[in-house]
Amino acid sequence: MRVLYDHQIFTYQKYGGISRYFCEIYSHLKKYNLASPRISVLYSENAYYQSNLNKKYFTSKDYPGKLTGIKFVNEYYSRIHLVKGNFDVFHPTYYDTYFLRWIKRKPFVITIYDMIHEIFPQFFSSDDFVFKNKQKLIDIADRVITISNNTKNDIVRYFNVDESKIDIIYLANSLKISKYPPGLRLPSQYILFVGDRHHYKNFAGFVTAITPLLKGSSPLHLVCAGGQDFSPEEVALLKKLSIWGKVLKYPITDESLYHLYNNAICFVFPSLYEGFGIPVLESFFSGCPAVLSNGGSLPEIGGQAAVYFDPLDLDSIHICVKRVVMDEQLRMNMRELGYERVKKFTWEEAARKTRDVYQKAIEDR
């Protein structure tokens, strides 16, 4: 079975869950001889594309230009492969519909990662191409993959899709145990927040809720891993709460991220909604107790291994985080449950189930 992936997410993302997902599926399809996959990319600075697939890639030094120029080159290269037709099934890596003109009668599969745009439209521009393209691609695709039962239910609810067309395939953890990175100096005690902090990620509500735990002579800090630099609004909020000196930000690599989890008192994920939540599995793998929002798919992924709060209730956030921070025995129990929980999610199983979806799409034609 020949599978073609396009350039989209490898053009747009240097890091990110979606590009990691496609790299893992690609590499595991090859590793277990499940299919013959190909990614049609000429230019990419995506970290996973290079490290996981051992691909050489151009950099901005090799190809000076803006994102529009990079997109033009990669899209042209993807179109060449689409026109040649040397594949059995096509899997676009994001929601651009450019390929519909070139795919002819070949089957294609689309992955829907979440329904954030539909549930929280106030956080996005009305002309965001995801709004207009997602429904169209779902309707036309031969099969739809989604990454949690919660997201499947949201797709059916918002788009009135036949459930039999949708396949749920869980994601997995990609972190590995690593040596302590030189130069990584961490506070003696800290709560960990990972990733972007914008809008539905609920960072402002979360940091407000835990402020009493950070203030005064407490040795406890908040470490923010990854994401953009603190915005002027975030700086103003942290200073207003009098915790500016207690909130630190670290850039991340897979190696440093493992240790950020492993040394934390706990990891907190206060998001209003997640389609899956890979950081939950990363925290379990790294032996870090997870305190999670009950929004979206997080309870589905975390199961009994995490403690949950209402992300819209500051008291609920405070009480749950404080409970885990103060109770060492609870944290020990959560670590053991997390180690067992993460074993239920593997990239090998995800790749095998994805291969089965491709086979369905081919047979349905």
C-alpha positions, 0 to 999 in steps of 0.5 A: 500500500502506497501512502502519500502525505503532503507538505502542509503541516511541515511547512507551517510547524517547526514544533507541534503535536500535528507534525509529531503525529504524522512523523510518528505514523510515517516512521511506524508504518515503515518500521513495521512494514505496514505500508510504503509512505512518502511525504512530499516536502522540499523545504521544512524546518520542522524538528521532528521531520529531521530527527525522527525521519533522518531527513535532510532539510533546507533552512532559511539560509538555503532558501531565503524568503517568506512563508508564502514562498516556502508554501508555494514551493512545497505545494508545487512539489506536492502537486507533482506527486498528486498528478503522477498518481503513484499512490493508493491513498492520500492523507493531507496533513492539514485543512488546505483544499488545494489538492482536490483539483489534482487528486482525481479519483484517488481516495483520501483520508482526513484527520480531525484533531479537535473542534476548537474553532467551532466550539470557541469561534470568538478566539479565531478570525472569521476568515480563518480557512479552517472554518470554511475547509473542515466541513468540506473535507469531512464531507468529501473524504473517504474516511475521517480519523479523529483522536478521541471519542470526545472529538468524534462526538463533537464532529457528529454534533457540529457537522452531522456526519455519519458516525460509521465514517469516523475512526478513533485512533488514539495518539501516544507518547514520544518522549524518551528517558534522557540524561539530565541536560547540562545547563538546565537549572530548575527551582527546587519545587515547581508546578509545570505548565507546558505549551501555548498559553493563549485563549482557550488554554486558560493560562490567566485563570490558572495562574490567578487560581494558584497565586496563593500557593506561590506568594510569600516565602513559599519555595514553590515556583511556576515553570512555563515550558515552551510557547511564546515569550510572555506577552505584555498582558501576561507580564502585567498580570503576573506583576499585578498578582505579585508573583512575577519573580515566581514564574519562569519560562524555559525553551524546550527540546524533547530531552529537556522536556522529560526532565522538566516533567520528571522534576516537577511537583506536578503538571497542570493542564487547565485548558478549556478544551483539548482534542487529545492532550499529548502532554498528559501522556508525556507527564505520565511517562515522565513520572509527573503527577497530572492535575487536569481540566475536565474539559474536552478529551482530557478525562478520557485520556487521563482516566483514573491516573489524574486529578480533575478540576473545573477550568472555569472555577478558580476555587476548583483549580486552587483546591485540586492543585493544592491537594496534590502539591501538599500530599506526597503519598497522593503524588506517589500513587498518581505516579504509579497509576500514570506509568500504567496508564501511558502503556495503553497508548502506543504509536505502533497500535496507532500506525496499525489502526491507521493502515486499516483505515487506509485499507477501508478507504481503498476498498470503499472506492 
